[in-house]
Every structure is written in C-alpha cells, then in structure tokens.
Amino acid sequence: MTYREACRQAIRDALTNDPRTFLMGEDVGLYGGCYAVTKGLLDEFGPSRIRDTPLAESAFVGAGIGAAIAGMHPIVEIMTCNFSLLALDQILNNAASIAHMSGGQFAVPLVIRMATGAGRQLAAQHSHSLEGWYAHIPGLKVLAPGTVEDARHMLRSALADPNPVLIFEHIVLYNAEDELDPAVESVDIGSAKIRRPGRDISVLTYGNSLPKALAAAETLAKEGIEAEVVDLRVLRPLDNATIFESVTRTRRCIIVDEGWKSGSISAEIAARLSEDLFFELDAPIRRICSSEVPIPYSRHMEEAALPQTSAIIETARSLVGRR
C-alpha cells in the first residue's frame, strides 16, 4: 500500500464508522485532492460528507471548529501547510484555546490534515515545514506520520482525541510503499518509536527525514557504527521518555529536522537534552536542518538546501570518531 492510499483508507474508515465525521477542504471532492488522497470519496460518500470549500482557509477552518464544538467530528484538509497561515487565528486563538477559556465546558474534536515539506520542486511558497511552529502551541497535538502504517492508523486515534489534532503529511512520502501488518489496527499518538535499534548514536527525526536516517543507518552499520533511529512522529507532546532513554544509552545524538534550524523543533529537543542529560553525553548534540534560506525551485539547489542522507552519515562518523 502507498502512503497516499493509507491516508485515503484512514479517511474512508472514519467516514464509514462515524456518521458525525465529514471531510472539508479545497478541491477534496470533484478534483480528488491536491495530492489525490481523497480521489473517489465524493462518489462514495456524497457531497454532504465530502465538502469542497471556497479558497478561504480562515472561513472553512473556522467552520470546522464550530462543527466540532457542536458535536461533529470534522476532518479539515488544508492543501499545503503554508496556506494554514491564513487560518492561524482560528487554529491558535480558537481551536487551541477554547477548551481552556471555557473551563472545559467545550471540547474541539477537530482534525486538520495538511501537506508539508519540500522535495517536489514547489519553490519557496509551497515547500514549508511548519510543524515545529505548531508544536509550540499548547492545546494542540501535532503528528507527523513518517511511515505507511502511521499514515493508515493515526487518523483514528486523532479523531478519538477530544482536542484539536494537526496531522502533517510529507509530500514526498505520498508515493512511498510498504506492507501493512493486518494485526495492527491503531497506533499510539502519544509516543515516539524506535525504528532501528543501535548502540553507538541516536538519530532523532520524523517525516521524510525518517527514510533518509534509516538509509544512513544501513550504510553506517557496514562500517561498524550502529545508529539507533528514533521516529519522533509526535511533535507535541514530545515523548521525552523514549528520547531520553535512547540518548542515555548511546550517549551521542543527531537531530534531523527539515525545518529551519533557528527556533525549530530540533532546537527544543536539543535544549531538553542539554538541560536533563548533559552529563550523559559523550559528544556535542548535532542538528541537521534545512538551510536558512527560502527553499529554492531548482532541483539541485533544493536538494542542497535540505537534510540529506550523506550529511547524516558524515555527522555520525565525526561524533563516533571514525571519520
């Protein structure tokens, strides 16, 4: 199954199993979604459950918040995460705050899905990685599925949450393929997951940087360096327990984050490690992030601006001392 199909199946299950659930967003119906995730769902469920919206993020995100407060379970699709900035007031000042400001009288069981990341030559305005921004906001849960399995099962858990959940789907992963374990029906959206165990260095990452980290670990293993790859997958709340346990054991750490380094989720993780595990470290914490520039359109410049497998390998070698 592809990551794209996993997302579609997750939406289909949600619509089938709960009559309170509906999907709304730009081009999700007739067009089938900007990345073809919702293709065919309009024919299957009709226009009352699959709702094309105007190009007005503040309006349809606000409508989704109102529907959630009224007892529905809306799934709101924002075409790409840069467009979510047009609805930042609704997300920050309403969805994330209403439960607190009402003293718990109102819940906002809203799921917002959006495409994120670079790597498809969509240039500076459509290649953002803003999930770290949203992970700054109390009242939100922020998910970044990096595997087909998580893309398939995270939505169910997100819809069961009484508070707003943001799911960031990386655009490069939509074509990724994997086999699903039929025994798995849900995933924990409160914890990170070790995707590859190791003893020499911890590589903490998420989203499309996960396959790059796994490829780097494969190469490093041939050189006798066992890298442990931790899929953060939940950016808020961060799973300190899994992160700290891994780094305490390996005593070295690389954080790979497609966001810009300044003020990023990688900076938050590095700060927590420095505060709580400073004396457990045998080497400085290293971060591999996107270059501090608007993402270029040109293919070779875009690749140069993004974290790559080669950078993970070289950084791991330098920290372990086998460069």
WOSUL-V137859 format. One record per helix or strand of 2 or more residues. SS is the DSSP state (a for helix, b for strand). FROM is the first residue (numbers start at 1). TO is the last residue. If there is no record, write none. Layout:
ss-><SS,SS>
from-><FROM,FROM>
to-><TO,TO>
//
This chain:
ss-><a,b,a,b,a,b,a,a,b,a,a,b,a,b,a,b,b,a,b,b,a,b,a,b,a,a>
from-><3,21,41,50,57,73,81,98,111,124,131,141,148,165,171,193,201,209,227,234,240,253,265,286,299,309>
to-><17,25,45,52,69,80,95,101,116,126,134,143,160,170,175,196,205,221,231,236,250,260,280,290,305,320>
//
